[in-house]
Amino acid sequence: MTEMKLRSSEISCEHCIMTIRKAVGGVPGAEFVSGDPEAKAVVVRFDRPETLERLKAAMAAEGYPAEAA
């Protein structure tokens, strides 16, 4: 699996991190590793490049558009 840090300027608190954790958990082939609201970032693992796109879409759907850090 590939591990990557994603940043979203919309992350502001632990509730944001919990929402993203839930969204990532709904993407097959992906898992949430950690989150840091101060850095406005999460670390995720995924199995394929297309899974990363699904992760980003899931985060955006929850209001957290993300870019690779």
C-alpha positions, 0 to 999 in steps of 0.5 A: 500500500502507498501512504500519503499525506493530504492537506485540506485548508478546511480542517480545523478541529478533531471533529473534522478529522473524525469526519474524514476518518469515516469518509476514508473508511468508506472507500474500498482499498483505503485506510485512515492512518492519522490526522493533525488539525493544526497541520490541516492534514491527514495521512492515508494508505491506499492500494491503487492510484484510482483509489487515491482519486476516490479518497479525494472525492470522498473527502471533498463530498464531506467538505474537505477538498484535499491536495497531496502534501 
